[in-house]
Amino acid sequence: MNADMIIGVVMAVAALALLIYLTLWGRRTIERIANGSARSAREIARALGSDR
C-alpha cells in the first residue's frame, strides 16, 4: 500500500510539473508571435513551425 501511495504522489507531481511547463511554453510562444509582425494565418503558422 505504501509503494502505491508513493508511486501515486510521484505521478501526480510529474503531471503537475508537465502541466506547468506546457502552460509556460505555450504562453511564451503566444507572446512571441503576438509581439512579432505576423499579420496572416500563413505567417503565424510559419512562426509556429520555426520552433520545431
NORGIQUI-V321332 format. One record per run of one state. SS is the DSSP state (h for helix, s for strand, l for the rest). FROM is the first residue (numbers start at 1). TO is the last residue. If there is no record, write none. Layout:
BEGIN
ss->(SS/SS)
from->(FROM/FROM)
to->(TO/TO)
END
This chain:
BEGIN
ss->(l/h/l/h/l)
from->(1/2/36/41/50)
to->(1/35/40/49/52)
END
